[in-house]
Amino acid sequence: MGRYAQARRRGGDAPQPPPPPPSPVSVTSVNLTGGGVVANFDGAITLNANPDDGSFTIATANVTAIAQVGPNSLFYSLDANPSSGDAWSLAFQPSYIDETAVVPEAGTIA
């Protein structure tokens, strides 16, 4: 029996490569709702215990709190009432979600 056959016999199959990392999530829409906006993502996200880090901004208001309102959605409470058409921005990776986000992203509130 050759060396290769002996090694395969002793060690079994070659180890499998690790699975690829999940794709980054992207904001698909930001919609007005009572007292704030809901940001919808194209994949599941997990809100963790980290505080707001200023990564998500609205041109006319400041974020005061964040809550998960669905598997793909976050609610941002605001200190002022924005209007449809106001600009929003996700400038850098939010520390308060576990998944990697596509950044930077920007748009207007629907």
Helices and strands as residue ranges (DSSP letters): H 3-11, E 27-33, E 36-41, E 56-58, E 63-70, E 73-78, E 87-90, E 105-108
